[in-house]
């Protein structure tokens, strides 16, 4: 049998955590300084800015810089999300769902 009270508490905690993640703003700049990316804690891209004239760069350089930026921003977002959730402690309520 499931403990409805604990399920509701867990749901409330999850909703609060989602709101915190959505409100987080992570801003990263690409290694060559070509782009700036703003991403939320829930990994939604909010803004992409081109910071330099791209004419002097090859397609390969631009693609590599953008790829590294996306990976860096995603990693920062994930680290922020783990911190916001208190490590894995946010899921500790799952253990007590059954009676």
C-alpha positions as CSV (number, residue, x, y, z in Angstrom):
1,X,0.0,0.0,0.0
2,X,1.2,3.5,-0.8
3,X,1.5,6.3,1.8
4,X,-0.6,9.1,0.1
5,X,0.7,11.7,2.5
6,X,4.4,10.9,1.6
7,X,3.5,10.9,-2.1
8,X,1.9,14.3,-1.8
9,X,4.9,15.7,0.1
10,X,7.3,14.3,-2.5
11,X,5.2,15.8,-5.3
12,X,5.4,19.2,-3.6
13,X,9.1,18.9,-3.1
14,X,9.6,18.0,-6.8
15,X,7.4,20.9,-7.9
16,X,9.4,23.3,-5.7
17,X,12.7,21.9,-7.1
18,X,11.5,22.3,-10.7
19,X,10.6,26.0,-10.0
20,X,14.1,26.6,-8.5
21,X,15.7,24.9,-11.5
22,X,13.6,26.9,-14.0
23,X,14.6,30.1,-12.2
24,X,18.3,29.4,-12.3
25,X,20.4,31.3,-14.9
26,X,23.6,29.9,-16.0
27,X,25.7,32.0,-18.4
28,X,28.7,30.6,-20.2
29,X,31.0,32.0,-22.9
30,X,32.6,29.7,-25.6
31,X,36.3,29.0,-25.4
32,X,37.2,31.3,-28.3
33,X,34.8,34.0,-27.0
34,X,32.6,33.7,-30.1
35,X,29.3,32.9,-28.4
36,X,27.5,33.4,-25.1
37,X,24.8,30.9,-24.0
38,X,22.3,31.4,-21.2
39,X,20.6,28.2,-20.0
40,X,18.3,27.4,-17.0
41,X,18.9,24.9,-14.3
42,X,16.4,22.7,-16.1
43,X,18.6,23.0,-19.3
44,X,16.3,25.2,-21.3
45,X,18.3,27.5,-23.6
46,X,17.2,31.0,-22.9
47,X,19.5,33.0,-25.1
48,X,22.4,32.6,-27.5
49,X,24.5,35.6,-28.4
50,X,27.2,36.0,-31.1
51,X,29.9,38.0,-29.5
52,X,32.4,38.4,-32.4
53,X,32.3,38.6,-36.2
54,X,32.5,35.0,-37.4
55,X,33.9,35.9,-40.9
56,X,37.5,35.2,-39.8
57,X,36.8,31.7,-38.5
58,X,36.3,28.5,-40.5
59,X,33.1,26.5,-40.2
60,X,35.0,23.8,-38.2
61,X,36.3,26.4,-35.7
62,X,32.8,27.8,-35.2
63,X,31.2,24.4,-34.9
64,X,33.8,23.3,-32.4
65,X,33.5,26.5,-30.3
66,X,29.7,26.2,-30.2
67,X,29.8,22.5,-29.4
68,X,32.2,23.1,-26.5
69,X,30.0,25.9,-25.2
70,X,26.9,23.7,-25.2
71,X,28.7,21.0,-23.4
72,X,30.1,23.4,-20.8
73,X,26.8,25.1,-20.2
74,X,25.0,21.7,-19.9
75,X,27.6,20.5,-17.4
76,X,27.2,23.7,-15.4
77,X,23.4,23.4,-15.5
78,X,23.6,19.8,-14.3
79,X,26.0,20.7,-11.5
80,X,23.7,23.5,-10.4
81,X,20.7,21.1,-10.5
82,X,22.4,18.6,-8.3
83,X,23.3,21.3,-5.8
84,X,19.7,22.7,-5.9
85,X,18.3,19.2,-5.2
86,X,20.7,18.8,-2.3
87,X,22.7,16.0,-4.0
88,X,20.5,13.0,-4.2
89,X,18.8,13.8,-1.0
90,X,15.7,15.1,-2.8
91,X,14.9,11.5,-3.8
92,X,15.3,10.1,-0.3
93,X,11.5,10.3,0.2
94,X,11.0,7.5,-2.3
95,X,12.1,4.9,0.3
96,X,9.2,5.6,2.5
97,X,6.4,5.5,0.0
98,X,5.1,2.1,0.9
99,X,3.9,1.0,4.3
